[in-house]
Amino acid sequence: MINDPDIPDDEWLALLRAAKLAAYEKLDQLPAAEREELEKWLEQKAQHHDWRASLNNGEDLAALQKEYANFKAAAAEALESFHQQRLQLPETAGPVSRISFLRRSWTRYAAAVLLLAAGAWYFWPAENTTPAATPVAKETQQVMPGQDGAVLTLADGSTILLDSVGNGIVGHQGGAELSVKDGQLAYKKAGQTVAEETFNTLATPRGRQFRIVLPDGTAAWLNAASSIRFPTQFTQDVRRVEITGEVYFEAASMKKEGKAVPFVVNAGNRFEVTVMGTHFNVNAYPDEPSLNTTLLEGKVAVTMNGRGGKQQVILKPGDQASLTMRGDVVEKVQVRPGDTAKVMAWKNGVFDFEDARIDEVMRQLKRWYDIDVKYESGVPDIEFVGKMTRDIPLSGLLIALEKSNVHFRLEGRTLIVMP
């Protein structure tokens, strides 16, 4: 294992890059050009080959897991800084100052989380270790990750499957021209404003995600198993949309007769988010223990049904409002600093399982891989640490998860979680 505290900064950058490439190699996701780059780096020094060999040594990996846990408990603030800087590695070497803190006392820690920071787990099947007693069953059909796709329901009830349409105009609705380009649906005003307000609904099933630009220029990203209902033209004094699931918004500003027109997001009549022009994420999945609104930029008001009537909280950038509901009535409201990197991971193509319990992880996998999950002996008391890209097959992700003393059996599209 490379752990010399005197490694030059440029060597650390190269090692981080190699860690990223090795992670993708383990998942059979490394393109030929990057594979050649990794091989050239390995040939530079004997140390590099030793480092690669250590990735297949179960004892070394177990030691790294323990060391990571120790550092995580003792230096949470510094760990968070490291993760924020290294979640998405640059394709080429970045400024030297970005990694200066890795040296001296942080050297061993950095070695312990290189693969984690590279966007994948640092635990992989060891060549010389005893295999798990109950490995993941071989799949008769590979379960692939989700992809872009959605169903658009028009005002007359007809539907358009956006998975299969190419770039170009796909229809006209209520004075708006509908077009698709590179996996994004856009509404553009075409002609005069219509007198009657008409609505469309964009829905992503499990295993799909999609982007849309609404008629006012607001951009919205829909996670899997989500939907948004919206007017084909915003003609009222309030721009109101309705959502289910999880949607990230970059709301555009709009004025009518010199006055700002608020943008309001209604989440299943359980709560509303009112904004004037801002970036925020709303997670309103019905199977989650809480409903979360996280603000990245601007200012929003979250309004909900309380026991004594309407309640409202105001968020500033970085805040997260977490609502615990009983039916449509809020039982508990918490406003606290949100982990914006973790909240936005899905939009950025990443699973962020940092400190996530297994049931939280399984809910994400159900939606993204379009699978069902069953627990053979109850929900194990397990927390995960790590980040992975969302573009890998389910089998590759399960290999990593099984290194945390949990096992799986795949039966068709049902994933069985075993102790």
C-alpha positions as CSV (number, residue, x, y, z in Angstrom):
1,M,0.0,0.0,0.0
2,I,1.3,3.4,-0.9
3,N,1.5,5.4,2.3
4,D,4.7,7.5,2.3
5,P,4.1,10.9,3.9
6,D,6.6,12.4,1.6
7,I,4.8,11.6,-1.6
8,P,4.8,14.8,-3.7
9,D,1.5,16.5,-4.4
10,D,1.5,15.6,-8.1
11,E,2.0,12.0,-7.2
12,W,-1.1,12.2,-5.0
13,L,-3.1,13.5,-7.9
14,A,-1.9,10.7,-10.1
15,L,-2.8,8.2,-7.4
16,L,-6.3,9.6,-7.0
17,R,-6.7,9.3,-10.7
18,A,-5.5,5.7,-10.7
19,A,-7.9,4.9,-7.9
20,K,-10.8,6.2,-10.0
21,L,-9.7,4.1,-13.0
22,A,-9.1,1.0,-10.8
23,A,-12.6,1.4,-9.4
24,Y,-14.2,1.3,-12.8
25,E,-12.0,-1.5,-13.9
26,K,-13.3,-3.6,-11.0
27,L,-16.8,-3.0,-12.2
28,D,-15.9,-3.8,-15.9
29,Q,-16.8,-0.2,-16.7
30,L,-13.4,1.0,-17.8
31,P,-13.1,2.1,-21.5
32,A,-10.1,1.0,-23.5
33,A,-8.4,4.4,-23.5
34,E,-8.6,4.7,-19.7
35,R,-7.4,1.1,-19.3
36,E,-4.3,2.0,-21.3
37,E,-3.8,5.0,-19.1
38,L,-4.0,2.9,-16.0
39,E,-1.6,0.3,-17.4
40,K,1.0,3.0,-18.2
41,W,0.8,4.3,-14.6
42,L,1.2,0.8,-13.2
43,E,4.4,0.3,-15.2
44,Q,6.0,3.5,-13.9
45,K,7.0,2.1,-10.5
46,A,7.0,-1.3,-8.7
47,Q,5.1,0.5,-5.9
48,H,2.2,1.0,-8.2
49,H,1.9,-2.7,-8.9
50,D,2.0,-3.3,-5.1
51,W,-0.8,-0.8,-4.6
52,R,-3.0,-2.6,-7.2
53,A,-2.3,-6.0,-5.6
54,S,-3.4,-4.6,-2.2
55,L,-6.9,-4.0,-3.7
56,N,-7.3,-7.8,-3.8
57,N,-6.0,-8.5,-0.3
58,G,-8.8,-9.1,2.1
59,E,-6.6,-8.3,5.2
60,D,-5.5,-5.0,3.7
61,L,-9.0,-4.0,2.9
62,A,-10.3,-4.9,6.3
63,A,-7.6,-2.8,7.9
64,L,-8.6,0.1,5.7
65,Q,-12.2,-0.2,6.7
66,K,-11.2,-0.1,10.4
67,E,-8.9,2.9,9.8
68,Y,-11.6,4.7,7.8
69,A,-14.1,4.2,10.7
70,N,-11.5,5.6,13.2
71,F,-10.9,8.7,11.2
72,K,-14.6,9.2,10.6
73,A,-15.3,9.2,14.3
74,A,-12.3,11.4,15.2
75,A,-12.4,13.9,12.4
76,A,-15.8,14.3,11.0
77,E,-15.4,17.8,9.9
78,A,-12.2,17.1,8.1
79,L,-13.7,14.0,6.5
80,E,-16.6,16.1,5.2
81,S,-14.2,18.5,3.6
82,F,-12.3,15.7,2.0
83,H,-15.5,14.2,0.6
84,Q,-16.8,17.5,-0.8
85,Q,-13.5,18.1,-2.6
86,R,-13.1,14.6,-3.9
87,L,-16.6,13.3,-4.8
88,Q,-16.1,14.2,-8.4
89,L,-12.5,13.9,-9.5
90,P,-11.1,16.1,-12.2
91,E,-10.3,14.4,-15.5
92,T,-6.9,16.0,-15.4
93,A,-4.8,17.1,-12.5
94,G,-6.2,20.1,-10.6
95,P,-4.5,22.8,-8.5
96,V,-1.9,21.5,-6.1
97,S,-3.6,23.5,-3.2
98,R,-6.7,21.3,-3.5
99,I,-4.9,18.3,-1.8
100,S,-2.3,19.9,0.4
101,F,-4.1,18.7,3.6
102,L,-3.7,15.0,2.5
103,R,0.0,15.1,3.5
104,R,1.7,14.3,6.8
105,S,-0.9,13.1,9.4
106,W,-3.6,12.7,6.7
107,T,-1.5,10.4,4.5
108,R,-2.8,7.1,5.9
109,Y,-6.3,8.4,6.0
110,A,-6.1,9.4,2.3
111,A,-4.9,5.9,1.4
112,A,-7.9,4.4,3.3
113,V,-10.5,6.4,1.3
114,L,-8.9,6.7,-2.2
115,L,-11.4,4.4,-3.8
116,L,-14.3,5.9,-1.8
117,A,-13.3,9.4,-3.0
118,A,-13.0,8.1,-6.6
119,G,-16.7,7.4,-6.6
120,A,-16.8,3.7,-5.8
121,W,-16.4,1.5,-2.8
122,Y,-12.9,0.5,-1.6
123,F,-14.1,-3.1,-0.8
124,W,-14.0,-5.6,-3.7
125,P,-14.0,-9.3,-4.1
126,A,-10.6,-10.6,-2.9
127,E,-8.8,-13.2,-5.0
128,N,-7.5,-15.2,-2.1
129,T,-10.3,-14.8,0.4
130,T,-13.0,-17.2,1.3
131,P,-16.1,-16.5,-0.7
132,A,-19.4,-15.5,1.0
133,A,-21.5,-18.4,2.1
134,T,-24.5,-17.0,0.2
135,P,-23.3,-15.0,-2.8
136,V,-25.6,-13.0,-5.1
137,A,-27.4,-15.5,-7.3
138,K,-26.4,-15.4,-11.0
139,E,-28.9,-13.4,-12.9
140,T,-30.7,-15.0,-15.8
141,Q,-31.0,-11.4,-17.1
142,Q,-28.7,-8.6,-16.2
143,V,-30.5,-5.9,-14.2
144,M,-29.3,-2.7,-15.8
145,P,-29.4,0.8,-14.2
146,G,-32.0,3.4,-15.0
147,Q,-31.9,5.7,-17.9
148,D,-33.6,8.8,-19.4
149,G,-37.2,8.3,-20.2
150,A,-40.7,9.4,-19.2
151,V,-44.4,9.4,-20.2
152,L,-46.0,12.7,-21.2
153,T,-49.8,12.9,-20.7
154,L,-51.5,15.6,-22.7
155,A,-54.6,17.6,-21.9
156,D,-56.8,15.3,-23.9
157,G,-55.5,12.2,-22.0
158,S,-53.3,10.9,-24.9
159,T,-49.7,10.0,-24.0
160,I,-46.3,10.2,-25.6
161,L,-43.5,7.8,-24.6
162,L,-40.4,10.0,-24.5
163,D,-38.0,7.0,-24.2
164,S,-38.3,6.4,-27.9
165,V,-38.8,9.8,-29.6
166,G,-35.9,11.5,-31.3
167,N,-34.9,15.1,-31.2
168,G,-37.4,17.5,-32.6
169,I,-41.0,18.8,-32.2
170,V,-43.3,16.2,-30.6
171,G,-46.5,18.2,-30.4
172,H,-48.5,21.4,-29.6
173,Q,-50.5,22.1,-26.5
174,G,-52.4,25.1,-25.4
175,G,-50.4,27.7,-27.3
176,A,-47.0,25.9,-26.6
177,E,-44.7,24.0,-28.9
178,L,-43.3,20.8,-27.3
179,S,-39.8,19.7,-28.4
180,V,-37.3,17.1,-27.2
181,K,-33.6,17.6,-27.4
182,D,-30.9,15.3,-25.9
183,G,-33.2,13.9,-23.2
184,Q,-34.9,17.1,-22.3
185,L,-38.5,18.2,-22.9
186,A,-39.0,21.9,-23.5
187,Y,-42.2,24.0,-23.8
188,K,-41.9,27.1,-25.9
189,K,-44.7,29.7,-26.5
190,A,-46.1,29.4,-30.0
191,G,-48.9,31.8,-30.9
192,Q,-51.2,33.8,-28.7
193,T,-52.2,33.0,-25.2
194,V,-55.2,30.6,-25.0
195,A,-58.2,31.5,-22.9
196,E,-58.6,28.1,-21.3
197,E,-55.9,26.8,-19.0
198,T,-54.7,23.3,-20.0
199,F,-52.5,20.9,-18.1
200,N,-49.9,18.3,-19.0
201,T,-48.3,15.7,-16.7
202,L,-44.7,14.3,-17.1
203,A,-44.1,11.1,-15.2
204,T,-41.1,8.9,-14.8
205,P,-41.7,5.3,-13.9
206,R,-39.2,3.3,-11.8
207,G,-35.9,3.0,-13.7
208,R,-36.3,6.3,-15.5
209,Q,-35.4,10.0,-15.0
210,F,-36.0,13.1,-17.1
211,R,-35.6,16.8,-17.5
212,I,-38.1,19.4,-18.5
213,V,-38.1,23.2,-19.2
214,L,-41.5,24.5,-18.2
215,P,-43.2,27.3,-20.2
216,D,-41.8,30.0,-17.9
217,G,-38.2,28.8,-18.4
218,T,-38.1,26.9,-15.1
219,A,-35.9,23.8,-15.3
220,A,-36.9,20.6,-13.5
221,W,-35.2,17.3,-13.1
222,L,-37.4,14.3,-12.2
223,N,-35.9,11.4,-10.3
224,A,-37.3,7.9,-10.8
225,A,-40.9,7.2,-9.8
226,S,-41.8,10.9,-9.9
227,S,-44.2,13.2,-11.7
228,I,-45.0,16.9,-12.3
229,R,-48.3,18.4,-13.4
230,F,-48.2,21.9,-14.9
231,P,-50.1,24.3,-17.2
232,T,-49.0,24.6,-20.8
233,Q,-48.9,28.4,-20.3
234,F,-48.5,30.3,-17.0
235,T,-51.3,32.9,-17.2
236,Q,-52.4,33.2,-13.6
237,D,-51.1,35.4,-10.7
238,V,-49.4,32.3,-9.2
239,R,-47.3,29.7,-11.2
240,R,-48.5,26.5,-9.5
241,V,-47.2,22.9,-10.3
242,E,-48.0,19.6,-8.5
243,I,-45.4,16.9,-8.0
244,T,-44.9,13.4,-6.6
245,G,-41.6,11.7,-5.8
246,E,-38.5,13.8,-6.0
247,V,-37.9,16.8,-8.2
248,Y,-35.0,19.4,-8.4
249,F,-36.0,22.9,-9.6
250,E,-34.1,25.8,-10.9
251,A,-37.0,28.3,-10.9
252,A,-37.0,31.2,-13.3
253,S,-38.2,34.6,-12.3
254,M,-41.4,35.9,-13.9
255,K,-43.2,39.2,-13.8
256,K,-46.8,40.1,-14.8
257,E,-47.7,43.8,-15.0
258,G,-44.6,44.7,-13.2
259,K,-45.2,42.3,-10.2
260,A,-43.3,39.2,-9.5
261,V,-45.3,36.0,-10.1
262,P,-44.6,33.4,-7.3
263,F,-43.7,29.8,-8.3
264,V,-45.4,27.3,-6.0
265,V,-44.8,23.6,-5.8
266,N,-47.5,21.5,-4.3
267,A,-46.5,18.0,-3.0
268,G,-49.6,15.9,-3.0
269,N,-51.5,18.5,-0.9
270,R,-49.3,17.7,2.0
271,F,-47.1,20.8,1.8
272,E,-46.2,23.6,-0.6
273,V,-43.0,25.4,-1.4
274,T,-43.2,29.0,-2.6
275,V,-40.3,30.7,-4.4
276,M,-39.6,33.7,-6.5
277,G,-36.5,32.4,-8.4
278,T,-34.2,29.9,-6.8
279,H,-32.6,26.4,-6.8
280,F,-34.2,23.7,-4.5
281,N,-34.9,20.0,-4.2
282,V,-38.2,18.5,-3.0
283,N,-38.2,14.8,-1.9
284,A,-41.8,13.8,-1.3
285,Y,-41.7,10.0,-1.9
286,P,-44.6,8.4,0.1
287,D,-42.4,5.5,1.3
288,E,-39.8,7.8,3.0
289,P,-40.0,8.5,6.7
290,S,-39.9,12.3,6.2
291,L,-40.6,14.8,3.4
292,N,-37.6,17.0,2.7
293,T,-37.2,20.4,1.0
294,T,-33.5,21.5,0.6
295,L,-32.6,25.0,-0.6
296,L,-29.4,25.5,-2.6
297,E,-29.9,29.2,-3.7
298,G,-32.4,32.0,-3.0
299,K,-35.2,31.9,-0.5
300,V,-38.3,29.7,-0.1
301,A,-41.3,29.3,2.2
302,V,-42.5,25.9,3.1
303,T,-46.2,25.8,4.0
304,M,-47.9,22.7,5.6
305,N,-51.0,21.6,7.3
306,G,-50.5,21.6,11.1
307,R,-52.8,20.4,13.8
308,G,-53.8,24.0,14.5
309,G,-54.0,25.2,10.9
310,K,-51.4,26.3,8.4
311,Q,-47.8,26.5,9.4
312,Q,-44.9,28.0,7.5
313,V,-41.1,28.0,7.8
314,I,-38.6,30.1,5.8
315,L,-35.4,28.5,4.5
316,K,-32.1,30.2,3.7
317,P,-29.5,28.6,1.4
318,G,-28.2,25.4,2.8
319,D,-31.3,24.7,5.0
320,Q,-33.4,21.6,4.9
321,A,-37.0,21.4,6.1
322,S,-37.8,17.9,7.2
323,L,-41.5,17.1,7.8
324,T,-42.8,14.0,9.6
325,M,-46.4,13.5,8.6
326,R,-49.5,11.7,9.8
327,G,-51.6,11.5,6.7
328,D,-51.8,15.1,5.3
329,V,-51.0,16.7,8.7
330,V,-47.5,17.5,9.8
331,E,-46.5,16.1,13.2
332,K,-43.0,17.4,13.4
333,V,-41.0,20.0,11.6
334,Q,-37.2,20.3,11.7
335,V,-35.2,23.0,9.9
336,R,-31.4,22.2,10.0
337,P,-28.4,22.4,7.7
338,G,-28.8,20.0,4.8
339,D,-26.1,17.8,3.3
340,T,-26.6,19.4,-0.1
341,A,-24.0,17.2,-1.8
342,K,-25.9,14.1,-0.6
343,V,-29.3,15.6,-1.6
344,M,-28.0,16.4,-5.1
345,A,-26.2,13.2,-5.6
346,W,-29.0,11.6,-7.7
347,K,-29.1,14.6,-10.1
348,N,-25.3,14.3,-10.5
349,G,-25.4,10.6,-11.3
350,V,-24.2,9.3,-8.0
351,F,-25.5,7.1,-5.2
352,D,-24.4,8.7,-1.9
353,F,-24.8,6.1,0.9
354,E,-22.8,7.9,3.5
355,D,-24.2,6.9,6.9
356,A,-27.3,5.4,5.2
357,R,-29.2,2.6,6.8
358,I,-29.9,-0.5,4.6
359,D,-33.6,0.3,4.3
360,E,-32.8,3.8,2.9
361,V,-30.4,2.2,0.4
362,M,-32.9,-0.4,-0.7
363,R,-35.6,2.2,-1.3
364,Q,-33.2,4.0,-3.7
365,L,-32.3,0.8,-5.5
366,K,-36.0,-0.1,-5.9
367,R,-36.7,3.1,-7.7
368,W,-33.6,3.2,-9.9
369,Y,-33.3,-0.4,-10.9
370,D,-37.1,-1.0,-11.0
371,I,-36.9,-4.0,-8.6
372,D,-38.8,-5.1,-5.5
373,V,-37.0,-5.8,-2.2
374,K,-37.8,-8.3,0.5
375,Y,-36.1,-8.9,3.8
376,E,-35.7,-12.6,4.7
377,S,-35.1,-12.1,8.4
378,G,-36.1,-8.6,9.1
379,V,-34.2,-5.4,8.3
380,P,-30.5,-5.8,9.3
381,D,-29.0,-3.1,11.5
382,I,-26.4,-2.0,9.0
383,E,-25.1,1.4,7.9
384,F,-23.1,2.0,4.7
385,V,-20.3,4.3,3.9
386,G,-19.5,5.3,0.3
387,K,-20.4,6.7,-3.0
388,M,-21.0,5.0,-6.4
389,T,-22.0,6.1,-9.8
390,R,-25.6,5.2,-10.8
391,D,-24.7,4.0,-14.3
392,I,-23.5,0.5,-13.3
393,P,-25.5,-2.8,-13.4
394,L,-27.2,-3.9,-10.2
395,S,-24.8,-6.9,-9.9
396,G,-21.8,-4.5,-9.7
397,L,-23.3,-2.5,-6.9
398,L,-24.3,-5.6,-4.9
399,I,-20.7,-6.9,-5.0
400,A,-19.7,-3.7,-3.1
401,L,-22.6,-3.9,-0.7
402,E,-21.9,-7.5,0.3
403,K,-18.6,-6.4,1.8
404,S,-20.6,-4.9,4.7
405,N,-21.7,-8.3,6.2
406,V,-25.0,-8.4,4.3
407,H,-25.9,-10.8,1.5
408,F,-28.4,-10.8,-1.3
409,R,-30.3,-13.3,-3.5
410,L,-31.8,-12.1,-6.8
411,E,-35.0,-13.9,-7.9
412,G,-36.1,-12.3,-11.2
413,R,-36.6,-8.7,-10.3
414,T,-37.0,-9.3,-6.6
415,L,-33.9,-8.7,-4.4
416,I,-33.9,-10.8,-1.2
417,V,-31.9,-9.3,1.6
418,M,-30.3,-11.9,3.9
419,P,-28.4,-11.7,7.2
